[in-house]
Amino acid sequence: MKGFSFPIWVIKYVLDDKTFKTDKDVVSKLIDNYCGIANNKNMEGEKSDNDIALTIGKLCLDNEGVVDDLKSILTKDNCKSGMLEYLKLYDGGKLPAVAEKINDGGQYINQLQYKFSSDAANWVWNTDTVNAKIDELICEYEIIEISNGVLSKNATYMEAIRAWVDKIGQIRLAYSMIKNELGDSKAFYEMLYNLYKQRNLLDSQKKPFLDLLRENIENFKYFMGSQSSLFIKACSFYLDDLSEEDVKSILDDDTYGFGGSYLLERDKYTGKVQKAVDLYKNAQLYTQLKKKWNDLTDTDSPYMWSNKYHMPILAMVPDDEVATARKVFGAINSKTKDENTITTALDYLDKMTYVQKLNNKEDRDKAFRDVFLEEFSELFDDVDEVRTYLQNHISDSPYHWLGNKAVTAKIKTMANAKYNESGYGKAKKVIDEMPAEQVKEYLKKMIEDNFVVGLEIIKKQK
């Protein structure tokens, strides 16, 4: 009997479909007495083991063939079939009905079997114990049914519980902060607190959870869609100067990390709120900074300005402002959330003296020549040619070209090629057209400033 799926008394619910050598009532009595052998509390009047054994012996002696009948009927499949028939009758067939509603595909009989398998002595269970297990499964299935109204569709109890844990993890409020604002629903949200903390429900909590779920399911739907109103009530002290739309933005934005806050204590949650408000306000301040920069330059950032014009923006900055400008431009590029840094940057943009030059091509070209081309400037009629060459041969962004050795080397290489291509010819032509005395004066001037040329002339006289 220990190997059967369910207690053997459920077989009596399929006797009508079987053919016996003896009367089915005799088979039924024999089954009852074997249940008594398993546990004499299953028998009315709690007969002794001796009495039950004598009754079984007499039934077998008085009814030839009943042993074969019992042997044929006592099977695992008949236990399962008998339980299915019993479930159609028990509590008006509630378990099969709710199982159909959640589309469990007939798995309820297996789910019930798991509950019996949890006790190695399932074959001794009396009717009351079996009914208690069925009631427990009905409770779990009704939890699934109601939960499916607010969660993704689930067909098993553990799937539903995991879905509840995930759903509670989406609550952006701390129970400790809102519990006094919940009114008659407080018990339900306290139950959710325990469920989220335990990641499961104790057996003793299942029925209370079902009752609370029935009462509060519509309230929970509303709650999930209107958390910002409770947030404002509970955290008003920290939300000064913020509109309702601002508050909703803070609460809904994953950047501020309010998901999974349900278990937080008041001090931890209020600390999170204060930090989020500060970050939000600074983000709004940064938005002002970004807009001001865009209005001034028609670019999103100093980094993007440099990419647009193929030159580092710091090349446009007066020498005495470079250190400050570098910090300000870095703040805009990095999307800083530091209030003091943003305020300083806004102040600098208000006082920036070279805005017009940033937007003027002639000024940009002059700055590029002065900073990058220097003594090579006469070799290049068009600075855009140099910019394009650098853009194609330097891996760093134009924002980082200033002081870049690779940039200096590339310009020198390009200048050398330009000199060989046309500069040498131009220089030679100038010399050819100069009067002899002027050439001598020019050479004398050169050896004053360039000792290398002077040494070359000395060497030629030896």
Secondary structure, 3 states (H helix, E strand, C coil): CCCCCCCHHHHHHHHHHCCCCCCHHHHHHHHHHHHHHHCHHHCCCCCCHHHHHHHHHHHHHHCCCHHHHHHHHCCHHHHHHHHHHHHHHHHHHHHHHHHHHCCCCCCHHHHHHHHHHCCCCHHHCCHHHHHHHHHHHHHHHHHHHHHCCCCCCCCCHHHHHHHHHHHHCCCCCCHHHHHHHCHHHHHHHHHHHHHHHHCCCCHHHHHHHHHHHHHHHHHHHHHHHCHHHHHHHHHHHHCCCCCHHHHHHHHHCHHHCCCCCCCCCHHHHHHHHHHHHHHHHHHHHHHHHHHHHHHHHCCCCHHHHHHHHCCCHHHHCCHHHHHHHHHHHHHHHHCCCCHHHHHHHHHHHHHCCCHHHHCCHHHHHHHHHHHHHHHHHHHCCCHHHHHHHHHHHCCCCHHHCCCCHHHHHHHHHHHHHHHHHHHHHHHHHHHHHCCHHHHHHHHHHHHHHCHHHHHHHHHHCC
